Amino acid sequence: MANDRIPGNEIIFVVEQAEEGGFTAYALGEPIVTEADSLPELKAMVRDAVRCHFSVGNGPAIIRLHMVTEEVISA
């Protein structure tokens, strides 16, 4: 069911690389999660998830993707 709450001007997603490949995106402050095999596909999936979550006219104007990378180095 679509959310009727107006979230403000933007929504932020934390994007991580999945261990099995591809990417996972988690919205901050909203229960939205999506995944895809490539970044272009992820962008489309995020847009679709946001459209499905909010009622027409109540969604954010901006979707911000915060890319998280992890690198392990020896001590």
PDB file of N, CA, C and O in Angstrom:
ATOM      1  N   MET A   1       0.845  -1.185   0.000  1.00  0.00           N
ATOM      2  CA  MET A   1       0.000   0.000   0.000  1.00  0.00           C
ATOM      3  C   MET A   1       0.881   1.235   0.000  1.00  0.00           C
ATOM      4  O   MET A   1       1.923   1.255   0.655  1.00  0.00           O
ATOM      5  N   ALA A   2       0.482   2.243  -0.713  1.00  0.00           N
ATOM      6  CA  ALA A   2       1.266   3.473  -0.825  1.00  0.00           C
ATOM      7  C   ALA A   2       1.206   4.265   0.470  1.00  0.00           C
ATOM      8  O   ALA A   2       0.190   4.264   1.166  1.00  0.00           O
ATOM      9  N   ASN A   3       2.286   4.932   0.781  1.00  0.00           N
ATOM     10  CA  ASN A   3       2.397   5.764   1.966  1.00  0.00           C
ATOM     11  C   ASN A   3       1.874   7.153   1.616  1.00  0.00           C
ATOM     12  O   ASN A   3       2.247   7.697   0.577  1.00  0.00           O
ATOM     13  N   ASP A   4       1.009   7.749   2.465  1.00  0.00           N
ATOM     14  CA  ASP A   4       0.450   9.065   2.201  1.00  0.00           C
ATOM     15  C   ASP A   4       1.241  10.186   2.864  1.00  0.00           C
ATOM     16  O   ASP A   4       0.879  11.353   2.722  1.00  0.00           O
ATOM     17  N   ARG A   5       2.288   9.868   3.567  1.00  0.00           N
ATOM     18  CA  ARG A   5       3.083  10.873   4.264  1.00  0.00           C
ATOM     19  C   ARG A   5       3.996  11.581   3.279  1.00  0.00           C
ATOM     20  O   ARG A   5       4.662  10.932   2.472  1.00  0.00           O
ATOM     21  N   ILE A   6       4.034  12.889   3.335  1.00  0.00           N
ATOM     22  CA  ILE A   6       4.938  13.667   2.481  1.00  0.00           C
ATOM     23  C   ILE A   6       6.305  13.681   3.157  1.00  0.00           C
ATOM     24  O   ILE A   6       6.429  14.201   4.266  1.00  0.00           O
ATOM     25  N   PRO A   7       7.341  13.118   2.513  1.00  0.00           N
ATOM     26  CA  PRO A   7       8.631  12.932   3.186  1.00  0.00           C
ATOM     27  C   PRO A   7       9.560  14.133   3.138  1.00  0.00           C
ATOM     28  O   PRO A   7      10.648  14.073   3.710  1.00  0.00           O
ATOM     29  N   GLY A   8       9.189  15.195   2.495  1.00  0.00           N
ATOM     30  CA  GLY A   8      10.119  16.307   2.318  1.00  0.00           C
ATOM     31  C   GLY A   8      10.616  16.312   0.891  1.00  0.00           C
ATOM     32  O   GLY A   8       9.969  15.760   0.001  1.00  0.00           O
ATOM     33  N   ASN A   9      11.738  16.919   0.672  1.00  0.00           N
ATOM     34  CA  ASN A   9      12.229  17.106  -0.686  1.00  0.00           C
ATOM     35  C   ASN A   9      13.021  15.925  -1.219  1.00  0.00           C
ATOM     36  O   ASN A   9      13.078  15.730  -2.434  1.00  0.00           O
ATOM     37  N   GLU A  10      13.638  15.126  -0.345  1.00  0.00           N
ATOM     38  CA  GLU A  10      14.474  14.036  -0.855  1.00  0.00           C
ATOM     39  C   GLU A  10      14.414  12.808   0.031  1.00  0.00           C
ATOM     40  O   GLU A  10      14.013  12.866   1.194  1.00  0.00           O
ATOM     41  N   ILE A  11      14.823  11.704  -0.550  1.00  0.00           N
ATOM     42  CA  ILE A  11      14.982  10.453   0.181  1.00  0.00           C
ATOM     43  C   ILE A  11      16.392   9.951  -0.112  1.00  0.00           C
ATOM     44  O   ILE A  11      16.887  10.076  -1.232  1.00  0.00           O
ATOM     45  N   ILE A  12      17.025   9.387   0.897  1.00  0.00           N
ATOM     46  CA  ILE A  12      18.398   8.920   0.761  1.00  0.00           C
ATOM     47  C   ILE A  12      18.427   7.403   0.854  1.00  0.00           C
ATOM     48  O   ILE A  12      17.817   6.807   1.741  1.00  0.00           O
ATOM     49  N   PHE A  13      19.151   6.788  -0.085  1.00  0.00           N
ATOM     50  CA  PHE A  13      19.373   5.345  -0.069  1.00  0.00           C
ATOM     51  C   PHE A  13      20.848   5.074   0.173  1.00  0.00           C
ATOM     52  O   PHE A  13      21.713   5.722  -0.416  1.00  0.00           O
ATOM     53  N   VAL A  14      21.129   4.114   1.041  1.00  0.00           N
ATOM     54  CA  VAL A  14      22.486   3.619   1.231  1.00  0.00           C
ATOM     55  C   VAL A  14      22.643   2.451   0.266  1.00  0.00           C
ATOM     56  O   VAL A  14      21.851   1.509   0.299  1.00  0.00           O
ATOM     57  N   VAL A  15      23.650   2.504  -0.586  1.00  0.00           N
ATOM     58  CA  VAL A  15      23.874   1.472  -1.598  1.00  0.00           C
ATOM     59  C   VAL A  15      25.152   0.716  -1.254  1.00  0.00           C
ATOM     60  O   VAL A  15      26.216   1.306  -1.067  1.00  0.00           O
ATOM     61  N   GLU A  16      25.019  -0.601  -1.177  1.00  0.00           N
ATOM     62  CA  GLU A  16      26.163  -1.471  -0.879  1.00  0.00           C
ATOM     63  C   GLU A  16      26.292  -2.519  -1.968  1.00  0.00           C
ATOM     64  O   GLU A  16      25.301  -2.926  -2.575  1.00  0.00           O
ATOM     65  N   GLN A  17      27.516  -2.951  -2.209  1.00  0.00           N
ATOM     66  CA  GLN A  17      27.724  -4.078  -3.113  1.00  0.00           C
ATOM     67  C   GLN A  17      27.359  -5.353  -2.367  1.00  0.00           C
ATOM     68  O   GLN A  17      27.777  -5.557  -1.227  1.00  0.00           O
ATOM     69  N   ALA A  18      26.584  -6.200  -3.012  1.00  0.00           N
ATOM     70  CA  ALA A  18      26.184  -7.470  -2.410  1.00  0.00           C
ATOM     71  C   ALA A  18      27.311  -8.485  -2.563  1.00  0.00           C
ATOM     72  O   ALA A  18      28.015  -8.488  -3.573  1.00  0.00           O
ATOM     73  N   GLU A  19      27.482  -9.340  -1.568  1.00  0.00           N
ATOM     74  CA  GLU A  19      28.544 -10.351  -1.613  1.00  0.00           C
ATOM     75  C   GLU A  19      28.420 -11.262  -2.821  1.00  0.00           C
ATOM     76  O   GLU A  19      29.423 -11.674  -3.402  1.00  0.00           O
ATOM     77  N   GLU A  20      27.186 -11.573  -3.195  1.00  0.00           N
ATOM     78  CA  GLU A  20      26.954 -12.474  -4.323  1.00  0.00           C
ATOM     79  C   GLU A  20      26.980 -11.749  -5.668  1.00  0.00           C
ATOM     80  O   GLU A  20      26.738 -12.355  -6.712  1.00  0.00           O
ATOM     81  N   GLY A  21      27.273 -10.454  -5.636  1.00  0.00           N
ATOM     82  CA  GLY A  21      27.300  -9.649  -6.854  1.00  0.00           C
ATOM     83  C   GLY A  21      26.111  -8.723  -6.904  1.00  0.00           C
ATOM     84  O   GLY A  21      25.088  -8.977  -6.268  1.00  0.00           O
ATOM     85  N   GLY A  22      26.240  -7.660  -7.649  1.00  0.00           N
ATOM     86  CA  GLY A  22      25.159  -6.702  -7.749  1.00  0.00           C
ATOM     87  C   GLY A  22      25.173  -5.715  -6.596  1.00  0.00           C
ATOM     88  O   GLY A  22      26.179  -5.557  -5.904  1.00  0.00           O
ATOM     89  N   PHE A  23      24.031  -5.050  -6.401  1.00  0.00           N
ATOM     90  CA  PHE A  23      23.926  -3.977  -5.415  1.00  0.00           C
ATOM     91  C   PHE A  23      22.614  -4.077  -4.658  1.00  0.00           C
ATOM     92  O   PHE A  23      21.613  -4.564  -5.184  1.00  0.00           O
ATOM     93  N   THR A  24      22.632  -3.605  -3.408  1.00  0.00           N
ATOM     94  CA  THR A  24      21.434  -3.515  -2.581  1.00  0.00           C
ATOM     95  C   THR A  24      21.310  -2.077  -2.099  1.00  0.00           C
ATOM     96  O   THR A  24      22.306  -1.469  -1.706  1.00  0.00           O
ATOM     97  N   ALA A  25      20.092  -1.524  -2.125  1.00  0.00           N
ATOM     98  CA  ALA A  25      19.841  -0.156  -1.682  1.00  0.00           C
ATOM     99  C   ALA A  25      18.795  -0.161  -0.576  1.00  0.00           C
ATOM    100  O   ALA A  25      17.739  -0.781  -0.703  1.00  0.00           O
ATOM    101  N   TYR A  26      19.109   0.549   0.524  1.00  0.00           N
ATOM    102  CA  TYR A  26      18.233   0.661   1.689  1.00  0.00           C
ATOM    103  C   TYR A  26      17.890   2.131   1.903  1.00  0.00           C
ATOM    104  O   TYR A  26      18.788   2.967   1.993  1.00  0.00           O
ATOM    105  N   ALA A  27      16.604   2.454   1.985  1.00  0.00           N
ATOM    106  CA  ALA A  27      16.200   3.839   2.238  1.00  0.00           C
ATOM    107  C   ALA A  27      16.386   4.173   3.709  1.00  0.00           C
ATOM    108  O   ALA A  27      16.145   3.334   4.577  1.00  0.00           O
ATOM    109  N   LEU A  28      16.812   5.391   3.987  1.00  0.00           N
ATOM    110  CA  LEU A  28      16.915   5.868   5.361  1.00  0.00           C
ATOM    111  C   LEU A  28      15.574   6.481   5.765  1.00  0.00           C
ATOM    112  O   LEU A  28      15.076   7.386   5.096  1.00  0.00           O
ATOM    113  N   GLY A  29      15.001   5.993   6.843  1.00  0.00           N
ATOM    114  CA  GLY A  29      13.749   6.547   7.346  1.00  0.00           C
ATOM    115  C   GLY A  29      12.493   6.000   6.712  1.00  0.00           C
ATOM    116  O   GLY A  29      11.394   6.394   7.100  1.00  0.00           O
ATOM    117  N   GLU A  30      12.616   5.115   5.758  1.00  0.00           N
ATOM    118  CA  GLU A  30      11.458   4.493   5.101  1.00  0.00           C
ATOM    119  C   GLU A  30      11.757   3.008   4.912  1.00  0.00           C
ATOM    120  O   GLU A  30      12.911   2.639   4.692  1.00  0.00           O
ATOM    121  N   PRO A  31      10.753   2.162   4.993  1.00  0.00           N
ATOM    122  CA  PRO A  31      10.986   0.720   4.821  1.00  0.00           C
ATOM    123  C   PRO A  31      11.042   0.310   3.345  1.00  0.00           C
ATOM    124  O   PRO A  31      10.190  -0.437   2.864  1.00  0.00           O
ATOM    125  N   ILE A  32      12.050   0.806   2.644  1.00  0.00           N
ATOM    126  CA  ILE A  32      12.202   0.507   1.216  1.00  0.00           C
ATOM    127  C   ILE A  32      13.566  -0.136   1.005  1.00  0.00           C
ATOM    128  O   ILE A  32      14.588   0.424   1.401  1.00  0.00           O
ATOM    129  N   VAL A  33      13.584  -1.308   0.383  1.00  0.00           N
ATOM    130  CA  VAL A  33      14.822  -2.018   0.046  1.00  0.00           C
ATOM    131  C   VAL A  33      14.646  -2.571  -1.359  1.00  0.00           C
ATOM    132  O   VAL A  33      13.584  -3.085  -1.708  1.00  0.00           O
ATOM    133  N   THR A  34      15.703  -2.460  -2.163  1.00  0.00           N
ATOM    134  CA  THR A  34      15.666  -3.043  -3.498  1.00  0.00           C
ATOM    135  C   THR A  34      17.069  -3.470  -3.893  1.00  0.00           C
ATOM    136  O   THR A  34      18.049  -3.070  -3.263  1.00  0.00           O
ATOM    137  N   GLU A  35      17.162  -4.279  -4.933  1.00  0.00           N
ATOM    138  CA  GLU A  35      18.465  -4.760  -5.379  1.00  0.00           C
ATOM    139  C   GLU A  35      18.476  -4.927  -6.888  1.00  0.00           C
ATOM    140  O   GLU A  35      17.432  -5.020  -7.533  1.00  0.00           O
ATOM    141  N   ALA A  36      19.694  -4.963  -7.437  1.00  0.00           N
ATOM    142  CA  ALA A  36      19.845  -5.116  -8.884  1.00  0.00           C
ATOM    143  C   ALA A  36      21.256  -5.601  -9.187  1.00  0.00           C
ATOM    144  O   ALA A  36      22.140  -5.552  -8.332  1.00  0.00           O
ATOM    145  N   ASP A  37      21.455  -6.068 -10.413  1.00  0.00           N
ATOM    146  CA  ASP A  37      22.757  -6.592 -10.841  1.00  0.00           C
ATOM    147  C   ASP A  37      23.740  -5.500 -11.269  1.00  0.00           C
ATOM    148  O   ASP A  37      24.951  -5.716 -11.226  1.00  0.00           O
ATOM    149  N   SER A  38      23.238  -4.333 -11.680  1.00  0.00           N
ATOM    150  CA  SER A  38      24.116  -3.251 -12.156  1.00  0.00           C
ATOM    151  C   SER A  38      23.622  -1.926 -11.599  1.00  0.00           C
ATOM    152  O   SER A  38      22.488  -1.822 -11.132  1.00  0.00           O
ATOM    153  N   LEU A  39      24.486  -0.907 -11.650  1.00  0.00           N
ATOM    154  CA  LEU A  39      24.079   0.414 -11.160  1.00  0.00           C
ATOM    155  C   LEU A  39      22.953   1.035 -11.986  1.00  0.00           C
ATOM    156  O   LEU A  39      22.024   1.593 -11.403  1.00  0.00           O
ATOM    157  N   PRO A  40      22.997   0.962 -13.324  1.00  0.00           N
ATOM    158  CA  PRO A  40      21.860   1.509 -14.090  1.00  0.00           C
ATOM    159  C   PRO A  40      20.537   0.808 -13.738  1.00  0.00           C
ATOM    160  O   PRO A  40      19.497   1.457 -13.619  1.00  0.00           O
ATOM    161  N   GLU A  41      20.587  -0.507 -13.575  1.00  0.00           N
ATOM    162  CA  GLU A  41      19.384  -1.249 -13.205  1.00  0.00           C
ATOM    163  C   GLU A  41      18.943  -0.875 -11.790  1.00  0.00           C
ATOM    164  O   GLU A  41      17.744  -0.777 -11.528  1.00  0.00           O
ATOM    165  N   LEU A  42      19.883  -0.666 -10.883  1.00  0.00           N
ATOM    166  CA  LEU A  42      19.547  -0.280  -9.512  1.00  0.00           C
ATOM    167  C   LEU A  42      18.835   1.069  -9.487  1.00  0.00           C
ATOM    168  O   LEU A  42      17.860   1.240  -8.755  1.00  0.00           O
ATOM    169  N   LYS A  43      19.307   2.015 -10.270  1.00  0.00           N
ATOM    170  CA  LYS A  43      18.654   3.328 -10.328  1.00  0.00           C
ATOM    171  C   LYS A  43      17.198   3.190 -10.748  1.00  0.00           C
ATOM    172  O   LYS A  43      16.321   3.828 -10.168  1.00  0.00           O
ATOM    173  N   ALA A  44      16.939   2.370 -11.743  1.00  0.00           N
ATOM    174  CA  ALA A  44      15.564   2.143 -12.194  1.00  0.00           C
ATOM    175  C   ALA A  44      14.736   1.460 -11.106  1.00  0.00           C
ATOM    176  O   ALA A  44      13.574   1.804 -10.892  1.00  0.00           O
ATOM    177  N   MET A  45      15.340   0.495 -10.425  1.00  0.00           N
ATOM    178  CA  MET A  45      14.628  -0.224  -9.361  1.00  0.00           C
ATOM    179  C   MET A  45      14.314   0.705  -8.184  1.00  0.00           C
ATOM    180  O   MET A  45      13.233   0.624  -7.601  1.00  0.00           O
ATOM    181  N   VAL A  46      15.255   1.585  -7.835  1.00  0.00           N
ATOM    182  CA  VAL A  46      15.026   2.542  -6.747  1.00  0.00           C
ATOM    183  C   VAL A  46      13.886   3.484  -7.110  1.00  0.00           C
ATOM    184  O   VAL A  46      12.993   3.720  -6.296  1.00  0.00           O
ATOM    185  N   ARG A  47      13.910   4.022  -8.323  1.00  0.00           N
ATOM    186  CA  ARG A  47      12.818   4.909  -8.754  1.00  0.00           C
ATOM    187  C   ARG A  47      11.470   4.195  -8.671  1.00  0.00           C
ATOM    188  O   ARG A  47      10.494   4.761  -8.178  1.00  0.00           O
ATOM    189  N   ASP A  48      11.419   2.969  -9.146  1.00  0.00           N
ATOM    190  CA  ASP A  48      10.180   2.199  -9.122  1.00  0.00           C
ATOM    191  C   ASP A  48       9.723   1.946  -7.694  1.00  0.00           C
ATOM    192  O   ASP A  48       8.536   2.078  -7.393  1.00  0.00           O
ATOM    193  N   ALA A  49      10.651   1.584  -6.808  1.00  0.00           N
ATOM    194  CA  ALA A  49      10.302   1.320  -5.405  1.00  0.00           C
ATOM    195  C   ALA A  49       9.755   2.577  -4.726  1.00  0.00           C
ATOM    196  O   ALA A  49       8.805   2.501  -3.948  1.00  0.00           O
ATOM    197  N   VAL A  50      10.351   3.723  -5.020  1.00  0.00           N
ATOM    198  CA  VAL A  50       9.873   4.984  -4.436  1.00  0.00           C
ATOM    199  C   VAL A  50       8.472   5.308  -4.959  1.00  0.00           C
ATOM    200  O   VAL A  50       7.604   5.717  -4.187  1.00  0.00           O
ATOM    201  N   ARG A  51       8.248   5.131  -6.253  1.00  0.00           N
ATOM    202  CA  ARG A  51       6.916   5.388  -6.830  1.00  0.00           C
ATOM    203  C   ARG A  51       5.857   4.476  -6.201  1.00  0.00           C
ATOM    204  O   ARG A  51       4.726   4.903  -5.967  1.00  0.00           O
ATOM    205  N   CYS A  52       6.227   3.230  -5.931  1.00  0.00           N
ATOM    206  CA  CYS A  52       5.271   2.282  -5.335  1.00  0.00           C
ATOM    207  C   CYS A  52       4.999   2.594  -3.864  1.00  0.00           C
ATOM    208  O   CYS A  52       3.899   2.348  -3.369  1.00  0.00           O
ATOM    209  N   HIS A  53       5.997   3.133  -3.168  1.00  0.00           N
ATOM    210  CA  HIS A  53       5.876   3.369  -1.732  1.00  0.00           C
ATOM    211  C   HIS A  53       5.022   4.591  -1.397  1.00  0.00           C
ATOM    212  O   HIS A  53       4.255   4.567  -0.435  1.00  0.00           O
ATOM    213  N   PHE A  54       5.151   5.646  -2.176  1.00  0.00           N
ATOM    214  CA  PHE A  54       4.432   6.895  -1.889  1.00  0.00           C
ATOM    215  C   PHE A  54       3.260   7.076  -2.836  1.00  0.00           C
ATOM    216  O   PHE A  54       3.318   6.674  -3.998  1.00  0.00           O
ATOM    217  N   SER A  55       2.173   7.698  -2.318  1.00  0.00           N
ATOM    218  CA  SER A  55       1.058   7.995  -3.202  1.00  0.00           C
ATOM    219  C   SER A  55       1.444   9.084  -4.197  1.00  0.00           C
ATOM    220  O   SER A  55       2.380   9.852  -3.972  1.00  0.00           O
ATOM    221  N   VAL A  56       0.717   9.130  -5.281  1.00  0.00           N
ATOM    222  CA  VAL A  56       1.011  10.071  -6.364  1.00  0.00           C
ATOM    223  C   VAL A  56       1.029  11.503  -5.809  1.00  0.00           C
ATOM    224  O   VAL A  56       0.096  11.929  -5.128  1.00  0.00           O
ATOM    225  N   GLY A  57       2.102  12.229  -6.111  1.00  0.00           N
ATOM    226  CA  GLY A  57       2.236  13.605  -5.670  1.00  0.00           C
ATOM    227  C   GLY A  57       2.833  13.786  -4.290  1.00  0.00           C
ATOM    228  O   GLY A  57       3.122  14.915  -3.892  1.00  0.00           O
ATOM    229  N   ASN A  58       3.027  12.692  -3.538  1.00  0.00           N
ATOM    230  CA  ASN A  58       3.549  12.788  -2.178  1.00  0.00           C
ATOM    231  C   ASN A  58       4.975  12.288  -2.035  1.00  0.00           C
ATOM    232  O   ASN A  58       5.527  12.315  -0.934  1.00  0.00           O
ATOM    233  N   GLY A  59       5.578  11.838  -3.110  1.00  0.00           N
ATOM    234  CA  GLY A  59       6.937  11.320  -3.052  1.00  0.00           C
ATOM    235  C   GLY A  59       7.968  12.434  -3.060  1.00  0.00           C
ATOM    236  O   GLY A  59       7.633  13.599  -3.272  1.00  0.00           O
ATOM    237  N   PRO A  60       9.208  12.077  -2.832  1.00  0.00           N
ATOM    238  CA  PRO A  60      10.286  13.065  -2.822  1.00  0.00           C
ATOM    239  C   PRO A  60      10.588  13.569  -4.236  1.00  0.00           C
ATOM    240  O   PRO A  60      10.332  12.881  -5.224  1.00  0.00           O
ATOM    241  N   ALA A  61      11.134  14.775  -4.309  1.00  0.00           N
ATOM    242  CA  ALA A  61      11.551  15.334  -5.594  1.00  0.00           C
ATOM    243  C   ALA A  61      12.920  14.806  -5.992  1.00  0.00           C
ATOM    244  O   ALA A  61      13.248  14.746  -7.177  1.00  0.00           O
ATOM    245  N   ILE A  62      13.724  14.422  -4.995  1.00  0.00           N
ATOM    246  CA  ILE A  62      15.099  13.983  -5.239  1.00  0.00           C
ATOM    247  C   ILE A  62      15.328  12.638  -4.563  1.00  0.00           C
ATOM    248  O   ILE A  62      14.905  12.413  -3.429  1.00  0.00           O
ATOM    249  N   ILE A  63      16.005  11.755  -5.280  1.00  0.00           N
ATOM    250  CA  ILE A  63      16.461  10.485  -4.714  1.00  0.00           C
ATOM    251  C   ILE A  63      17.985  10.551  -4.695  1.00  0.00           C
ATOM    252  O   ILE A  63      18.627  10.697  -5.735  1.00  0.00           O
ATOM    253  N   ARG A  64      18.545  10.442  -3.505  1.00  0.00           N
ATOM    254  CA  ARG A  64      20.006  10.504  -3.354  1.00  0.00           C
ATOM    255  C   ARG A  64      20.529   9.103  -3.048  1.00  0.00           C
ATOM    256  O   ARG A  64      20.032   8.426  -2.148  1.00  0.00           O
ATOM    257  N   LEU A  65      21.539   8.676  -3.810  1.00  0.00           N
ATOM    258  CA  LEU A  65      22.167   7.377  -3.581  1.00  0.00           C
ATOM    259  C   LEU A  65      23.519   7.596  -2.907  1.00  0.00           C
ATOM    260  O   LEU A  65      24.410   8.228  -3.477  1.00  0.00           O
ATOM    261  N   HIS A  66      23.665   7.076  -1.703  1.00  0.00           N
ATOM    262  CA  HIS A  66      24.926   7.179  -0.967  1.00  0.00           C
ATOM    263  C   HIS A  66      25.653   5.850  -1.138  1.00  0.00           C
ATOM    264  O   HIS A  66      25.253   4.841  -0.558  1.00  0.00           O
ATOM    265  N   MET A  67      26.719   5.849  -1.934  1.00  0.00           N
ATOM    266  CA  MET A  67      27.453   4.630  -2.252  1.00  0.00           C
ATOM    267  C   MET A  67      28.428   4.304  -1.111  1.00  0.00           C
ATOM    268  O   MET A  67      29.273   5.124  -0.751  1.00  0.00           O
ATOM    269  N   VAL A  68      28.296   3.108  -0.556  1.00  0.00           N
ATOM    270  CA  VAL A  68      29.173   2.662   0.519  1.00  0.00           C
ATOM    271  C   VAL A  68      30.106   1.603  -0.052  1.00  0.00           C
ATOM    272  O   VAL A  68      29.662   0.600  -0.611  1.00  0.00           O
ATOM    273  N   THR A  69      31.400   1.841   0.096  1.00  0.00           N
ATOM    274  CA  THR A  69      32.367   0.838  -0.328  1.00  0.00           C
ATOM    275  C   THR A  69      33.165   0.418   0.892  1.00  0.00           C
ATOM    276  O   THR A  69      33.399   1.207   1.807  1.00  0.00           O
ATOM    277  N   GLU A  70      33.569  -0.820   0.885  1.00  0.00           N
ATOM    278  CA  GLU A  70      34.341  -1.357   1.982  1.00  0.00           C
ATOM    279  C   GLU A  70      35.630  -1.936   1.441  1.00  0.00           C
ATOM    280  O   GLU A  70      35.618  -2.688   0.467  1.00  0.00           O
ATOM    281  N   GLU A  71      36.710  -1.599   2.049  1.00  0.00           N
ATOM    282  CA  GLU A  71      38.002  -2.122   1.655  1.00  0.00           C
ATOM    283  C   GLU A  71      38.711  -2.627   2.902  1.00  0.00           C
ATOM    284  O   GLU A  71      38.779  -1.924   3.910  1.00  0.00           O
ATOM    285  N   VAL A  72      39.227  -3.821   2.837  1.00  0.00           N
ATOM    286  CA  VAL A  72      39.950  -4.407   3.953  1.00  0.00           C
ATOM    287  C   VAL A  72      41.439  -4.350   3.642  1.00  0.00           C
ATOM    288  O   VAL A  72      41.882  -4.774   2.574  1.00  0.00           O
ATOM    289  N   ILE A  73      42.200  -3.824   4.588  1.00  0.00           N
ATOM    290  CA  ILE A  73      43.657  -3.765   4.411  1.00  0.00           C
ATOM    291  C   ILE A  73      44.312  -4.462   5.600  1.00  0.00           C
ATOM    292  O   ILE A  73      43.711  -4.565   6.670  1.00  0.00           O
ATOM    293  N   SER A  74      45.523  -4.933   5.420  1.00  0.00           N
ATOM    294  CA  SER A  74      46.216  -5.591   6.523  1.00  0.00           C
ATOM    295  C   SER A  74      46.732  -4.542   7.502  1.00  0.00           C
ATOM    296  O   SER A  74      47.026  -3.407   7.128  1.00  0.00           O
ATOM    297  N   ALA A  75      46.831  -4.945   8.742  1.00  0.00           N
ATOM    298  CA  ALA A  75      47.290  -4.025   9.800  1.00  0.00           C
ATOM    299  C   ALA A  75      48.797  -3.979   9.848  1.00  0.00           C
ATOM    300  O   ALA A  75      49.367  -3.262  10.671  1.00  0.00           O
TER     301      ALA A  75
END
